[in-house]
Every structure is written in C-alpha cells, then in structure tokens.
C-alpha cells in the first residue's frame, strides 16, 4: 500500500537483557512539553528510529535539514521520557544505598556543601527584616513588573537555548534545556510539600515577625522563584557557568524574588531557599542524566541501543535494546 495512504502503528516489548500558579504552570508546561512533545515521530525504518542518544555531544557547525529536525525533536522526546522514568527510579530507590561504599553520606564534600548551604540560608534569614524594609515600599505595579520581566526573560532564554540546539544540531543545548524544564516542574511540586511542612506565614500576615513557622502559612519557600532558578541553572550550565552568562541569567531570575518581596509576599530567606531548591534540583538531574548515559543496559520505556564495542565485535546481547518502544511509521 502506498506510504501516503496509511499509518501503521507498531508496538514492541523487548525483554530486559541486562540490569500565582497558572502563569508559572503555563511557562513550565510550554517548555517541558511544548518543545519536546510536538514532534513528528520518526519512521521505524529510518536512521532516526533508534533510541535517542543520551550523550552531551558538541554542536555541529551547520544547521540540520527539515527531516533531521524532526528526528532531533523525536529523539529529544525519547530522551525526556526515559530520563524522567530513570530519575524517578533513582530517587525512589536512593534510601537503599545510603550505607553503600559509594554513598554520598560517606563523602566529606557532602557535609561541607550542606554547611555552606546552611550558612547561605542563615545569612539570608538574618537579613529578612533589613531587606523587607528596603523593598516593601516599591509599590505593587513596580513589583509586578519585576516579576513579569523575570518570568518572560528566563523562560525565553531557556526556549532559545533549545531552539539554538535544534538549529545547530547541538544535543547538549537541547538536553540541558529539557533537563532544566523537568527540574522546574518537579521542584515546583516539591515546593508545595515544603510549604505545607514548614507553614511559614508571609510578611504581610504575621505582624512583621520572620520567625513564624509551623503556623499554616505558605511563605517558605517561594513557589514563583523556584522554577526561575531551575531554568536559569540549565542556561548557565550550557556556558559552563561563565560569568558573562551566569550573572545575567541569575540576575533575571532574582528579579522575581525582589518582585515578590516588593509585594510583601515573601521574606528574603524564602527567596534564597527557593533559589537553592531550584538550582540544586537542576544540578541533581544533570548529574543523574549523565549517569544514565553511562548505564545503557538499564530498562527504559524507549529502548536505548548502545554503540558497538570498540573492537567492532557485535553480539546479540550487547546490541539488544531493553524496554518498551511505541512508534508509528508513514
């Protein structure tokens, strides 16, 4: 039958062969789903039908053709789906490895990092009243303008990073943008639990005391600032955290925090806590995704076929993808 007259759906299961809420949500969904889900799936027999590579490869010098563009977006969709699945598996099973020889709790660097994070947040807590006295009088209009600038600029920067990755066939740019989007969404969900657990009252609620925790409030940490710093970290990481990229993108993310404080909705320590949550979430997922790249034999929803051995010897076992694949061809 002519290819243009039918659509054939195929599914194969391959056995394992080895071991302000609406605006914020709209921005996150557009970045996470819009750039990765609106793809034209690749043909089962085409070169792009193999499992997306999880590698952070360098950029090509020339833009891809239109068919290549479709393959790239389809590969990115698979990259996102597989890593979300593996991230969930890693996080859920992490308590089982607390006592393992390679556990992070056995590393002195972990405790130094925790101490540093605690010191940063403690300093912000000490400045709560000072920062409030300087920012609360900026006015609702100015504060809202700062928030809008932050939302729009950081979101556009992340979208442009992904678009640049498509244009230059730069998988690293695209994957960092997708990882930042995933982090922004999941950190926002985690933020809901943190708010409920700490119950800190907002500045305008509690008679100017910044010590009012566990009182059914929703101030700590800022739900608006968290995704902004998650996205900003992805952009900064693409430029290897060089100052000329980090300073502008993090400053734009911080504008949202200043706007929230200008509206007397958050303490400075709420903003700093949200910044830490968002940035560290993205750094965690970047680490996990690189780890997944080094473990091609793990079960995936969309099977990943590892490259052949350097010697050129190919066996059925080392070339067999593991997982479930759903695709259609025209």
N, C-alpha and C positions, 0 to 999 in steps of 0.2 A: 504494500500500500504506500502511496507517496507520502513523504515525510511531512508535507504541509497539511495533510488531511487527518492526522490522528495524533493523539497524545498517549503515549504508553507509560503507565505507572509501573514501576518495579520496586519491590522491597526485598532486601535480602538480610537475613540474620546470620552473621558469621560467628561461630563459636570462639570462645577465648582460647587463644593459642598459647599464651604465656601469662604470667601475673599482671504663711502664705502658700499653701500646699499645691494648688492647681498649677501655678506657673512653674514652680520648681519641678513638679512631676512631669509637666509637659516638656520642659527642657531636657530632662534626663531621658524620657522615653524617645524623644526625637533623635537624640544622639545614639542611644544604645540600640534601638530597634530600627529607626528610620534609615541609618546609614548601612545597616547590615542585613536587614530583612527584606528590602525592596529589590532583591537581586533577581536576575534571570538564572535559574538553576542550570547547571552545566549538563551536557549530554553524557549519557552513560559511557559512550564510546569515545568521547573527546578527551584531549590531553588534560583538560581541567577537571575531569571527573574523579581524579584521585583525591585522597583526603588532603585537606589543606595543610600546608607545611606550618609547623609551629615555630619555625626559626625566625630570629630577628635579623633578617638579611639586610644588606646595604642597598641603597637606592640605585636603580638603573638610570642611565643618562637620557633615555628617550621615552616619551610618553607611550602608553600602550595603545594598540588598536582597539576598536569597539568590541570585537569578540573577546579580546584579552581583558578588557574592562569588566565584562560580565563574569569571566572566570575569576577575576580578583575578588569581586564582591561576593560571589558564591563561596569562594574559599574563606573569606572573612566571616561569613555566616557560620560555616563549619567550625572555624577557629573559636568563635564566641560560644557556640553551643557546647563544644567539647570542653572548653576551659571552665565554663560555669559548672558543668557536671563534675569535673575533676576537682574544682575548688570546693564544692560542697562536700565531696567525699573526703578531701584532705582535712577540712575544718571539723567535720563531724567525728572523724577518727583520731584527731590530734591528741585527745586525752590518753589514748592507748600508748603513746610514745613518749610520755613525759619522763619516764625513767630510763629511756633508751640511751645508749652511749653518745648518740649524736643529738640528744635533746638540747634545745636552746637554753634550758634551765641549767645546764652544765657549763655554759659559756660565761665568763666574767663580763664580756662585752654586753650581754643582755642586761645585766644588773646596772652597768654603767649607763646604758641607754634609758632604762627605767628611771634611774636617779636624775638624769638630765631632763627627761620629760617632766618629772615631778617638780624639778626646780623651775622650769619654764612656766608651768601652770601655777606654781606657788607665787612666783613673781607677778603674774597677771592678777592673781587673786588679791595680792597686796595693793595693786593699783586700781581695783574696781571703783572705789569712791572717787579717786582723782580723775579717772577717765570719764566717769559719768558727769562730773561737774563741768567738764570742758565740752562734752558732746551733746548733752541733753537739750541744749538751747539752740541747736542748729535749725530747728523747725521741721515740721512734717514733710513739707514739699522738698526741701533740700535733702533730707534723709532718704526719702523715697527715690529721688533722682540718683543718689549714690548707689542704692540697691539695684536699680534698673541698669545702670551703666555696668555694674559688676556682672549681673545675670547675663546680659547680652554679649558683653565683650569676651568673657571667659567661655561661654557656650560657643560663640562664633569661632574663637581661636581653636577650640577642640574640633569643631566641624571642618575648619580649614586645614587642620593637620591631617585629618582623614582624607579630605579632597586632594591635598598635595600628595599623599601616599598613593592615591589612585592615578593621578596624573603622571607621577614619576615612577610608578611601579615600585614604590618603596613600602615593602610589607612591614617594616619596623614602625614607620609612621602610622600606618593604619592600625596595627595591633596595639600600639600604645594608646591611640585614641579610643579604641574599643575597650581596652583594659581600664582606662580612666572612666569611661561611661559605666562599665559594670561596677566599678568601685563606688562611683557616685550613687548608683541605685541601691546597692547593698548597704553602704554606710548610712544612707538616709533611713533605711529600715531599722538598722541597729540603733540609730539615734532615737527612734521612737521608744525603744526599750530603755535607753539610758535616761530619757526624760521621765519616764514612769518610775524608774528605780530611785532617782535622786530627788524628784519632786521639788526642785528649787523654784521659789517664787520670782517673778520678774521684778525689775527695779520699781516699776510703777505700782506694784501690788503690795509691797511689804514695808512701807514706812522707811525706806532708804537703807535698810539693813541688807548686806550682801551675804549674810551667814544663814539665811533662812532656807535650809534644805529640808527634805522629807516633809513637805507641807502641801502636797498635792499640786505643786506648780509644774511648769513646763518650760523653764528657762534654760536649764543646763542639759545638753549643750545646744547651740544654735542649729536648728534644722535647716536654715537657709544657707549658712556659711559652710556647713559640712560638704555638700556636693560641689561647691565652688572650688574648694581647696583640693578635692579629689580630682577634678578635671584639670586644675592648674598644675598639679603634680605630673600628670601624664604629658602635658605640653613641655614642662621644664625638663623632664627626663629625656625627651627626644633630643634636646640640645645639650645633653649631658650635664644639666644643671649649671650651665654657664651663666654668669651674672647678667649678660645682656638679654637673656630670655627669662631667667628666674625672677629678677627684680620686677620687670613689668607685669608678668602674669600673676605673681603672688600679690603684687600691689593692687591689681584689679580685683582679685578675689577678696582682699582685705577691705576694699571699699564697701562690700556688702556688710561686713561686720560693723564698720563705722556707721553705716546707714541704720542698721538695727539698733545700735546704741543711741543714735540720734533720735530714734523713735521711742527711746526708753523701754525697749523690749528685751534687752539683754545686758548683762554685765560683761566687762572686758574678759573675765575668765571664762565666760560662756563662749565667747568668740574664739579665744585661744584654744580652748578644749575642742571646739568644732574643727578648727584648722588642723590640729594634731590628729583628730579622728579621720578626717578626710584624706590628709596626706599619707598617713601611715597605712590606711586601707589600700590606697593605690600602690604604695611600695610593696605591701604584702602580696598583692595579686601579681605584680610584675615578677616578684621572686618565684611565686608558685607557677606562673606560666612558663618561665624558663626551666623550672624543674620538670614540668610536664613534657617539655620538648626533649629532655634527656631520658624520658621513660616511654618510648613509643609502644611498648608491649602492653601498657595498661588498657583496660577495656574502655571503649569510647562509644558514644551514641553514633557518631560518624567515624568509621574506622580509619585509622591512620596507617599508611603503608610506609615503613621506614626505608631509607635508601639502601641499596645493596652493599654488602661488605666491601671494604677497600680492595680486597684481593680479586673481586669480580665473581667469586663463588656465590651462587644463589641457591638457596634451599627453600622448600615449600614452607618451612616453619618461620624462617626469618623474613619472608616476604608476605606472610598471611596477615591481613588486617584483622583487628579484633573489634567487635561491637556490632551495632545496628546501623544500616545505611538506608536512607529513603531518598530516592531521586526520581526524576522523570526526564524523558528524552522526547524531542520533537521528531 
